[in-house]
Amino acid sequence: MININQQCENIKDGYRPNVGIILSNNSARVLWARRTKHDGWQFPQGGIEPRETVLEAAFRELEEEIGVTAHQVEHIGNTANWLHYDLPRRFRANHFRRNPIKGQKQIWFLFKFLGSDNDVCLNACQQPEFDKWKWVDYWEPATNIVEFKRNVYKKALGELEPFLSYLK
């Protein structure tokens, strides 16, 4: 079981440490966002910086990618262990030239959104990750994510689903 309040190790196993974020409203609908200059949609996610805890990374990614601060969410739950996915070869070379990786390993978080829709700001950073967002049914992302991430999405949603009762 991972301790989300401890710093994360560097890439040792070929997988880049990462966080995935499922942001839910009171109706158990989740924030689904479209990648800028792409037609693909996904949950917010991002790498863990050196000397940063897994939880700190989740809060930083929330703010950078969708403009939502730690004070606007409640941590409902997270996956107990890392979930892994392999990147297709075409992505490995393009994004990680200095540190070649096999894929990413992620701890997934379920946060309850305490703010309003107007608090979501997709241009909170210099290079926005997303250009559009919407609320969708909880399980919709599992069938609408790119194939290479699909198993991780299903595992994360399945592991976090029992926490949905805490959202109301």
C-alpha positions as CSV (number, residue, x, y, z in Angstrom):
1,M,0.0,0.0,0.0
2,I,1.4,3.4,-1.0
3,N,1.7,6.2,1.5
4,I,0.4,9.3,-0.4
5,N,2.1,11.6,2.1
6,Q,5.7,10.4,1.4
7,Q,7.9,11.4,-1.4
8,C,7.9,9.3,-4.5
9,E,10.8,7.3,-5.9
10,N,12.3,8.2,-9.3
11,I,11.9,6.1,-12.4
12,K,13.5,2.8,-11.4
13,D,11.3,0.3,-13.1
14,G,10.8,2.0,-16.4
15,Y,7.6,3.6,-15.4
16,R,7.2,7.4,-14.8
17,P,5.5,8.1,-11.4
18,N,2.2,9.9,-12.1
19,V,-1.1,10.9,-10.5
20,G,-4.6,10.5,-12.1
21,I,-7.5,12.6,-10.8
22,I,-11.2,11.8,-10.9
23,L,-13.0,15.0,-9.8
24,S,-16.7,14.3,-9.0
25,N,-19.6,16.6,-8.3
26,N,-22.4,15.8,-5.8
27,S,-24.3,13.8,-8.4
28,A,-21.3,11.4,-8.8
29,R,-20.7,12.8,-12.3
30,V,-17.0,13.2,-13.2
31,L,-15.0,15.9,-14.9
32,W,-13.9,14.8,-18.4
33,A,-11.6,17.1,-20.4
34,R,-10.5,17.3,-24.0
35,R,-6.8,17.5,-24.7
36,T,-5.7,20.8,-26.3
37,K,-5.1,20.3,-30.1
38,H,-6.3,16.7,-29.9
39,D,-9.7,15.0,-30.2
40,G,-9.0,12.8,-27.2
41,W,-10.6,13.2,-23.8
42,Q,-9.2,12.2,-20.4
43,F,-9.1,12.8,-16.7
44,P,-6.5,15.3,-15.4
45,Q,-3.2,13.6,-14.7
46,G,0.5,14.4,-14.5
47,G,4.0,13.5,-13.3
48,I,5.2,13.7,-9.8
49,E,8.1,16.1,-9.3
50,P,11.2,15.3,-7.3
51,R,10.8,15.8,-3.5
52,E,7.0,16.0,-4.0
53,T,4.5,13.7,-2.3
54,V,1.9,11.9,-4.3
55,L,-0.9,14.0,-2.7
56,E,1.0,17.2,-3.3
57,A,1.4,16.2,-7.0
58,A,-2.4,15.6,-7.2
59,F,-3.2,19.0,-5.8
60,R,-0.6,20.7,-8.1
61,E,-2.0,19.0,-11.2
62,L,-5.5,19.9,-10.3
63,E,-4.6,23.6,-10.1
64,E,-2.3,23.6,-13.2
65,E,-4.7,21.7,-15.4
66,I,-8.1,22.8,-14.4
67,G,-7.6,25.8,-12.1
68,V,-9.1,24.1,-9.0
69,T,-7.2,24.5,-5.7
70,A,-6.8,22.1,-2.8
71,H,-9.3,24.1,-0.9
72,Q,-12.0,23.5,-3.5
73,V,-11.9,19.7,-3.2
74,E,-12.3,17.0,-0.6
75,H,-10.0,14.0,-0.8
76,I,-12.5,11.0,-0.8
77,G,-10.2,8.2,-1.7
78,N,-7.2,6.9,-3.7
79,T,-6.0,3.6,-5.2
80,A,-4.0,1.5,-2.7
81,N,-1.2,0.8,-5.1
82,W,0.3,1.9,-8.4
83,L,-1.6,1.2,-11.6
84,H,0.6,0.7,-14.7
85,Y,0.2,1.3,-18.4
86,D,2.7,0.9,-21.3
87,L,3.0,3.8,-23.8
88,P,2.9,2.9,-27.5
89,R,6.4,3.2,-29.0
90,R,5.5,6.3,-31.0
91,F,4.9,8.2,-27.7
92,R,8.0,6.9,-25.9
93,A,10.5,8.5,-28.2
94,N,8.6,11.8,-28.7
95,H,8.0,12.7,-25.0
96,F,10.9,11.2,-23.1
97,R,14.1,11.4,-25.1
98,R,16.4,11.9,-22.1
99,N,14.8,9.3,-19.9
100,P,13.3,6.6,-22.0
101,I,10.4,4.9,-20.2
102,K,8.1,2.0,-20.8
103,G,5.0,3.8,-19.6
104,Q,3.5,5.4,-16.5
105,K,2.5,4.2,-13.1
106,Q,-0.2,6.1,-11.4
107,I,-1.9,6.6,-8.0
108,W,-5.5,7.6,-8.8
109,F,-7.4,10.0,-6.6
110,L,-11.2,10.6,-6.2
111,F,-11.9,14.2,-5.1
112,K,-15.3,15.7,-4.4
113,F,-15.6,19.1,-6.0
114,L,-16.7,21.8,-3.5
115,G,-16.7,24.7,-5.9
116,S,-18.9,25.7,-8.8
117,D,-18.6,25.1,-12.5
118,N,-17.3,28.7,-12.8
119,D,-14.3,27.8,-10.7
120,V,-13.0,25.4,-13.4
121,C,-10.3,27.3,-15.4
122,L,-8.6,25.5,-18.2
123,N,-6.1,28.3,-18.9
124,A,-4.6,28.4,-15.4
125,C,-1.1,27.7,-16.7
126,Q,1.0,29.0,-19.7
127,Q,0.4,25.9,-21.9
128,P,-3.2,24.6,-21.2
129,E,-3.5,20.9,-21.2
130,F,-7.2,21.0,-22.0
131,D,-9.5,23.2,-24.1
132,K,-12.9,21.9,-23.1
133,W,-14.6,20.0,-20.3
134,K,-17.9,18.5,-19.2
135,W,-19.5,16.4,-16.5
136,V,-20.1,12.8,-17.5
137,D,-21.5,9.6,-16.0
138,Y,-19.0,7.9,-13.7
139,W,-18.2,4.9,-16.0
140,E,-18.3,6.7,-19.3
141,P,-14.5,7.4,-19.4
142,A,-13.7,3.7,-19.1
143,T,-15.0,3.2,-22.7
144,N,-14.0,6.5,-24.2
145,I,-10.3,6.7,-23.3
146,V,-7.5,5.7,-25.7
147,E,-7.0,1.9,-25.8
148,F,-3.6,1.9,-24.1
149,K,-5.0,3.6,-20.9
150,R,-8.3,1.7,-20.9
151,N,-7.4,-1.1,-18.4
152,V,-5.9,1.5,-15.9
153,Y,-9.1,3.6,-16.1
154,K,-11.3,0.5,-15.5
155,K,-9.1,-0.5,-12.5
156,A,-9.1,3.0,-11.0
157,L,-12.8,3.5,-11.4
158,G,-13.6,0.1,-10.0
159,E,-11.4,0.5,-7.0
160,L,-12.7,4.0,-6.2
161,E,-16.4,3.3,-7.0
162,P,-17.2,2.2,-3.3
163,F,-16.3,5.7,-2.2
164,L,-19.1,7.3,-4.3
165,S,-21.4,7.0,-1.4
166,Y,-19.3,9.6,0.4
167,L,-20.1,12.2,-2.3
168,K,-23.7,12.8,-1.2
